[in-house]
Amino acid sequence: MSRRGVLDAVVVGGGVVGTACALALAREGLQVALVEGREASPWSAQRPDLRVFAFAHDNAALLETLGVWPQVTQARAHPYLRMRVWDAAGGGELAFDAYALGRRELGWIVENGLLVDRLWSALPAAGVHLHCPARVESMEQDERGVRLRLDDGRRIDAAVAIAADGGESTLRTLAGLDVSRHDYGQRGVVGYVDSERPNEATAWQRFLDTGPLAVLPVDKYRSSIVWTLPDAEAERVLALDDEAFSRELTNAFAGRLGAMRPASPRAAFPLRRQLASDYVAGRVLVLGDAAHVVHPLAGQGVNLGLRDVAGLRDLVRDARQRRADWTAPHRLRRWARVRRSDNTVAAYGFDAINKVFSNDEMHLTLARGALLGLAGRMPPLLSLFWKRASGL
């Protein structure tokens, strides 16, 4: 129970991870505030968000407990049944199939804007105190709690403050937590495309010397792409007219789905690895992109962030069942240690895959296709890979 006039938690950042965190804590009976600098744009079925996620089963279950997942699936969530990964240099193919793994689907392709919209819609009923538009200007903390001053003059006192305000997190900086950064010198070109042949409800990924090309199904003939390219190449590809872009994309995908034509504007975002030095500083916690930014080749960024939330929710639930203080330093430290370990392993794992497959060095080129083929012929290894990605 919080002290009079003091919230249990204040979450800074109203994206998918931050809003899910505020809802999850509120559902556990805590008094929670959410601070966000700008209102979420209403989602429109007629204007699909270019940013999509390959959403995993464990995180769908988390949103189910928050009462949000049914509203997402009723609007637009595209299940994918298979995954195919292969290398332009030749060799075997890595293939995952939902039915072979005992599932109806491997996951869902979901738009960022839709998730944010539905999560925000759930805030009033959960009793979350929303401060928007508002930004954190200063922070003080002691052994009893955290005090935030917002740019609208308001002050918020809470037992714990949670930074979920993205890779350039203000709250993380105010808490004195450093980050290590590595710029990949790559950008992810995103957009929607229509293909000549159906995409077979399959998430495709082809490794090229310049970086991976992911093609994610959002309808029978329509897919979302994430095409990783060196910075200069990404600029060149963005500047192509639709005909030239269609030719280059179709060729990059080896014509697997026939001719591919753009069905939306295109955009690009810079790629980097960024890891916070710690996930806790006194009574300030960091999670999601404020704690870890990873390469998008495995589509795990938002999934990792929501696993941070699930871990924190479980910490609160366990402590309250024991009638213990969930904000006790040893409990916060345990959560931070587990989540930092898991996310660091994932980040460097994606980093290694990107290094091996996104280059034209002869010895790596000869080996990587064979490695995919070997993994594809080992069902227990396939099952292990998939369970890791899906959080099961």
GIJOTA-V300408 format. One record per residue. N is the residue number from 1. SS is DSSP state (H for helix, E for strand, - for the rest). Layout:
n:N ss:SS
n:N ss:SS
This chain:
n:1 ss:-
n:2 ss:-
n:3 ss:-
n:4 ss:-
n:5 ss:-
n:6 ss:-
n:7 ss:E
n:8 ss:E
n:9 ss:E
n:10 ss:E
n:11 ss:E
n:12 ss:E
n:13 ss:-
n:14 ss:-
n:15 ss:-
n:16 ss:H
n:17 ss:H
n:18 ss:H
n:19 ss:H
n:20 ss:H
n:21 ss:H
n:22 ss:H
n:23 ss:H
n:24 ss:H
n:25 ss:H
n:26 ss:H
n:27 ss:H
n:28 ss:-
n:29 ss:-
n:30 ss:-
n:31 ss:-
n:32 ss:E
n:33 ss:E
n:34 ss:E
n:35 ss:E
n:36 ss:-
n:37 ss:-
n:38 ss:-
n:39 ss:-
n:40 ss:-
n:41 ss:-
n:42 ss:-
n:43 ss:-
n:44 ss:-
n:45 ss:-
n:46 ss:-
n:47 ss:-
n:48 ss:-
n:49 ss:-
n:50 ss:-
n:51 ss:-
n:52 ss:E
n:53 ss:E
n:54 ss:E
n:55 ss:E
n:56 ss:-
n:57 ss:H
n:58 ss:H
n:59 ss:H
n:60 ss:H
n:61 ss:H
n:62 ss:H
n:63 ss:H
n:64 ss:H
n:65 ss:H
n:66 ss:-
n:67 ss:-
n:68 ss:-
n:69 ss:H
n:70 ss:H
n:71 ss:H
n:72 ss:H
n:73 ss:H
n:74 ss:H
n:75 ss:H
n:76 ss:H
n:77 ss:-
n:78 ss:E
n:79 ss:E
n:80 ss:E
n:81 ss:-
n:82 ss:E
n:83 ss:E
n:84 ss:E
n:85 ss:E
n:86 ss:E
n:87 ss:E
n:88 ss:-
n:89 ss:-
n:90 ss:-
n:91 ss:-
n:92 ss:-
n:93 ss:E
n:94 ss:E
n:95 ss:E
n:96 ss:E
n:97 ss:E
n:98 ss:-
n:99 ss:-
n:100 ss:-
n:101 ss:-
n:102 ss:-
n:103 ss:-
n:104 ss:-
n:105 ss:-
n:106 ss:-
n:107 ss:E
n:108 ss:E
n:109 ss:E
n:110 ss:E
n:111 ss:E
n:112 ss:H
n:113 ss:H
n:114 ss:H
n:115 ss:H
n:116 ss:H
n:117 ss:H
n:118 ss:H
n:119 ss:H
n:120 ss:H
n:121 ss:H
n:122 ss:-
n:123 ss:H
n:124 ss:H
n:125 ss:H
n:126 ss:H
n:127 ss:-
n:128 ss:-
n:129 ss:E
n:130 ss:E
n:131 ss:E
n:132 ss:-
n:133 ss:-
n:134 ss:-
n:135 ss:-
n:136 ss:E
n:137 ss:E
n:138 ss:E
n:139 ss:E
n:140 ss:E
n:141 ss:E
n:142 ss:E
n:143 ss:-
n:144 ss:-
n:145 ss:E
n:146 ss:E
n:147 ss:E
n:148 ss:E
n:149 ss:E
n:150 ss:E
n:151 ss:-
n:152 ss:-
n:153 ss:-
n:154 ss:-
n:155 ss:E
n:156 ss:E
n:157 ss:E
n:158 ss:E
n:159 ss:E
n:160 ss:E
n:161 ss:E
n:162 ss:E
n:163 ss:E
n:164 ss:-
n:165 ss:-
n:166 ss:-
n:167 ss:-
n:168 ss:-
n:169 ss:-
n:170 ss:H
n:171 ss:H
n:172 ss:H
n:173 ss:H
n:174 ss:H
n:175 ss:-
n:176 ss:-
n:177 ss:-
n:178 ss:-
n:179 ss:E
n:180 ss:E
n:181 ss:E
n:182 ss:E
n:183 ss:E
n:184 ss:E
n:185 ss:E
n:186 ss:E
n:187 ss:E
n:188 ss:E
n:189 ss:E
n:190 ss:E
n:191 ss:E
n:192 ss:E
n:193 ss:E
n:194 ss:E
n:195 ss:E
n:196 ss:-
n:197 ss:-
n:198 ss:-
n:199 ss:-
n:200 ss:-
n:201 ss:-
n:202 ss:E
n:203 ss:E
n:204 ss:E
n:205 ss:E
n:206 ss:E
n:207 ss:E
n:208 ss:E
n:209 ss:-
n:210 ss:-
n:211 ss:E
n:212 ss:E
n:213 ss:E
n:214 ss:E
n:215 ss:E
n:216 ss:E
n:217 ss:E
n:218 ss:-
n:219 ss:-
n:220 ss:-
n:221 ss:-
n:222 ss:E
n:223 ss:E
n:224 ss:E
n:225 ss:E
n:226 ss:E
n:227 ss:E
n:228 ss:E
n:229 ss:E
n:230 ss:E
n:231 ss:H
n:232 ss:H
n:233 ss:H
n:234 ss:H
n:235 ss:H
n:236 ss:H
n:237 ss:H
n:238 ss:H
n:239 ss:H
n:240 ss:-
n:241 ss:-
n:242 ss:H
n:243 ss:H
n:244 ss:H
n:245 ss:H
n:246 ss:H
n:247 ss:H
n:248 ss:H
n:249 ss:H
n:250 ss:H
n:251 ss:H
n:252 ss:H
n:253 ss:-
n:254 ss:-
n:255 ss:-
n:256 ss:-
n:257 ss:-
n:258 ss:-
n:259 ss:-
n:260 ss:E
n:261 ss:E
n:262 ss:E
n:263 ss:-
n:264 ss:-
n:265 ss:-
n:266 ss:-
n:267 ss:E
n:268 ss:E
n:269 ss:E
n:270 ss:E
n:271 ss:E
n:272 ss:E
n:273 ss:E
n:274 ss:E
n:275 ss:E
n:276 ss:E
n:277 ss:-
n:278 ss:-
n:279 ss:-
n:280 ss:E
n:281 ss:E
n:282 ss:-
n:283 ss:-
n:284 ss:E
n:285 ss:E
n:286 ss:E
n:287 ss:-
n:288 ss:H
n:289 ss:H
n:290 ss:H
n:291 ss:-
n:292 ss:E
n:293 ss:E
n:294 ss:-
n:295 ss:-
n:296 ss:H
n:297 ss:H
n:298 ss:H
n:299 ss:-
n:300 ss:-
n:301 ss:H
n:302 ss:H
n:303 ss:H
n:304 ss:H
n:305 ss:H
n:306 ss:H
n:307 ss:H
n:308 ss:H
n:309 ss:H
n:310 ss:H
n:311 ss:H
n:312 ss:H
n:313 ss:H
n:314 ss:H
n:315 ss:H
n:316 ss:H
n:317 ss:H
n:318 ss:H
n:319 ss:H
n:320 ss:H
n:321 ss:H
n:322 ss:-
n:323 ss:-
n:324 ss:-
n:325 ss:-
n:326 ss:-
n:327 ss:-
n:328 ss:-
n:329 ss:H
n:330 ss:H
n:331 ss:H
n:332 ss:H
n:333 ss:H
n:334 ss:H
n:335 ss:H
n:336 ss:H
n:337 ss:H
n:338 ss:H
n:339 ss:H
n:340 ss:H
n:341 ss:H
n:342 ss:H
n:343 ss:H
n:344 ss:H
n:345 ss:H
n:346 ss:H
n:347 ss:H
n:348 ss:H
n:349 ss:H
n:350 ss:H
n:351 ss:H
n:352 ss:H
n:353 ss:H
n:354 ss:H
n:355 ss:H
n:356 ss:H
n:357 ss:H
n:358 ss:-
n:359 ss:-
n:360 ss:-
n:361 ss:-
n:362 ss:H
n:363 ss:H
n:364 ss:H
n:365 ss:H
n:366 ss:H
n:367 ss:H
n:368 ss:H
n:369 ss:H
n:370 ss:H
n:371 ss:H
n:372 ss:H
n:373 ss:H
n:374 ss:H
n:375 ss:H
n:376 ss:H
n:377 ss:-
n:378 ss:-
n:379 ss:H
n:380 ss:H
n:381 ss:H
n:382 ss:H
n:383 ss:H
n:384 ss:H
n:385 ss:H
n:386 ss:H
n:387 ss:H
n:388 ss:H
n:389 ss:H
n:390 ss:H
n:391 ss:-
n:392 ss:-
